[in-house]
Amino acid sequence: MDKDVRSAKPGVCPRCGMKLVPGIPEPVEYRLLLDITPSAWKPGQPVRMRFEIRDPHTNQRVTKLQVIHEKLFHLFIVSGDLTFFAHEHPEPQPDGTLLFETVLPKAGFYRILGDFYPEGGTPQLAVLSILSAGSGQISFATPRLAAQTSPQSATNLKVALRTEPAAPIAGLKTMLFFELEPGNGLEPYLGAWGHMLVASADLIDLIHTHPFLASGGPNLQFNVVFPRPGMHRLWVQFQRLGVVNTAVFTVPVRGL
């Protein structure tokens, strides 16, 4: 999961808790297929998503996945205007597919990000797009986002963000320091002290990451390399007293 973590002896990853294994194969992309019912779905109506993973060497359906952060498959759904975000977990089926049912709130297009780890392969991030029906003229223009880095109030938590450097630079490491208030009652969420999804304004670049430094206290550090300049939206999730809090920030990234 965390490719930069290395050890000279057996153990577990200090960030995600996964067992360290020797001889990781070279990264190869697995195909993620999506069958959506109804095919001409509309906002506000139930939608069933069935995911299928295909082996790139045999084209056979993958039926064995490794657990990542307590789940076999992490699903992220983001609307084209970046106002809707969901972090969900489809249920594995006897035939090896994964099933998720939901209601999407608005017309337009959505980006779908699947995060999974096929047995015998390497961790995968696969991106798909879906489009609603009967929504008239849909704009695919990149939304104009304004910077938003001031403290945000979530369900039972206030989240403050500081970046170093103060003006992030594309292609270089940016350290993101989060301070949580209140600092008591914090709990691991899906095997980590936090989860973050980073999306470029045009939804081309998507990054799912976890804290680089965290100890269960109110201060956490994430490290991100923004691939391109422009506005980036961040959804960061922390759990406190059994409640998952989602805070949203918008960070401008400049070029070299």
N, C-alpha and C positions, 0 to 999 in steps of 0.2 A: 504494500500500500504506500509506504513512504520509501521511495526508491533510494534516497540518499542515506538511509540508516544502514550501517555496516557493523559487524561484530566478528571478532576472531574466535568466538566460542558460541555454543548454542544459547538461546535465550529468547526473549520476546522484545518486540519493538517498544521503546519507552513512550511513544506517542499514541499508538493505536492498540497496543497489546497483542498484536498478531504474532504468531510463532515465527521466528526467523528460520529460513530454510536455505540450504546451500544450492548452488547451481541453478539460479533463476534463468529460464530460457530467454532468448532474444525476444523483444517485444514484437508481436504480430497482432494486427487488428482483427477482432472477431466481428461478425455481422450481427447487428441488432435489428430485428424485424418487428413491426408493430401492426397488429390487426385491430381496428377500432370499430366498435358497434354502437349505434348505427354508423355506417360509413359516411352518410350525409348528416353528421351530428350538428346540433344547434346549442347555443349557450342556454343554460338554465335547465337542460334536460339531462337525465342520467346517461353516462357514457361508460362503456366497458372497453378497457385497453388490455389486450393480450400480447405479451412480449415473448419473442422467440430468439434465442441466441444460436448462431451457426458457427461451427468450426471452420476456420479459413482453409484448412488443409483438406478436409473431407467433405465439407458442406453439410455435415450431419448436425442434427440438433444437439446442442450441449445440454446435458441433464444434470451435471454435477458442478456446483458452484461452491467456492469457499466463503465462509462467513467473514464479512467485513463490518466491523463496528456493530456486531450483534445481528446483522441482517444479511441475507443473501443478495439483495438487490436494492440499491438506493435510487429512487426516482425523483428527479427535479423537474418541475413544470414552471415555465416562465412565459407570461404573455408578451406579445410583440412590443407593447408600449411599456413593459417593465413595471407595471403596477400590480401584477398578480404573481405570487410566488408560492410554491408548495414543495415540501420535502416529504415524500411518501415511500411506502415499501410494498410493492406488489407481492401477492401470496403465491408461492410455488404450487403447481398443479401436478397430478400424477403423471401427465404426459411430458413433463419437463418445461412447459411454458410457465409464465408468471402472469397473474391476473390482478388487475386493479380497476375498481369502479369509482367514479367520481362525477361531479357536476362542475363544469367550467363556467365561469360567471359572465363572460363577455364574448362577443363575436370577434373574429379576426384570426391571426395565426399565433401559435404557441411553439416554443422550443422545448423539446423533450431531451433530458440528459439522463442516460443510464450509467450507473457506476456499479461495476460487478467484477468478479474475479473467477474466471473459468478454471476448473481444476486442470493442472498441466499447462496452463498458460500464464499470462501476466495480468495485473490489474488493468481494467478497461474503462474508458470514458467514451461512450458512444452518443452521438447527437442526432436527433430526428426533428422533423417539423410536422405540425398538423394544422389544418385550416378548417374553420367552421363553414357550414353551408347556410345559404339563405341570408347572408349578412350584407348584401349589396356591395357597394364599392369599398374595397379594403385597401388601406394604405400600408405599404411596406417601407415607408420612409423611416429612417433612423430617428427615434424620438429625441427631442432637444431636452437634455437633462441639465439642471442647475446643480452646482456643487452643494452637497449637504453633509457636513462633517461635524455639526454640533451635536451635543448629547441627545440621545433618543430615548423615549419612554416606551417600554414594552409592557407585557401583561403585569408582571410584579417585579420589574427590574428596570433600572435606568442604566443605559450603556453609553459610555463616553469613548471617543476614538482619538488617538494621536498617531500620526505617521512620521516615520523617519526614513528618508528626508521628508521635510514638511511638504515639499512639492515632488511627489513621486515621478521617477523617470522611467520610461519604457525600456525594457531590456535589462534593467538593474534591479537588484533586490530592494524591496520596500519592506520595512518592519512596521507592522500595525499593532499598536499597543491599545488594548481595551481595558477600561476600568469599570467594574460593575458595582452598583449601589442599589440596595444594601449588599454587603459582602458576606452575609451569613446565609446558610441554607442552600448553598450552591451544591449541585449534584452532577455526576457524569451524565451525559446524554448520549445514548447509543455508543457507549464505550469510550467517549472522549469528553474533555471538559468544554468543548465547543465545536461547532461545525460552521463552515463559511462557504458560500457560493459567490464567486466573482463573475460578473458578466459585462462584456463590453456593450456599449450603447446599441450597437448594431446586432448583438447577440451572436456574433461569429465566434468570439473567444469566451469559453466557459471553464472555470476552474473550481474544483471542489477540494477544500483543504481543511486542516485541523491545526490546533495550536502547536507552535514550535516550543513554547515554554508555558507551562501551566502546572499548578500544584494544588488546585482546589480553592485557592484564594481569589480575591476580587480583581487581580491583575493577571492578564494573559497576553501573550505575544504570538501573532501569526506572521509568517514570512511569505511574501508573494512577489513574483516577477511578472509585472504587467507586460504582455507581449507587444502592445502597440500604444501610441499616444491616443488621447481622447477621454471621454467620460466613461467611468466604470461604476456599475451598481454593485453594492455588497449587501448580501443578506447574511447576518451572523446570528447563530442560535446558541442559547445557553439555557440550562435547566436550573430552576430554583424552586424548592419545596414542591416538587412533583409537577411543576408547570414549565412547559417549553416556551421560552421567550424568543421572539424574532425581532431583531432591530435592523433597520435599513439605512444605509449610507450611500452617498454618491461622491466618488473621489475623482478629481481631474488628474490625468497623467500626461506629462509633457514629454516631447521627444528630446533626444540628446542635442 
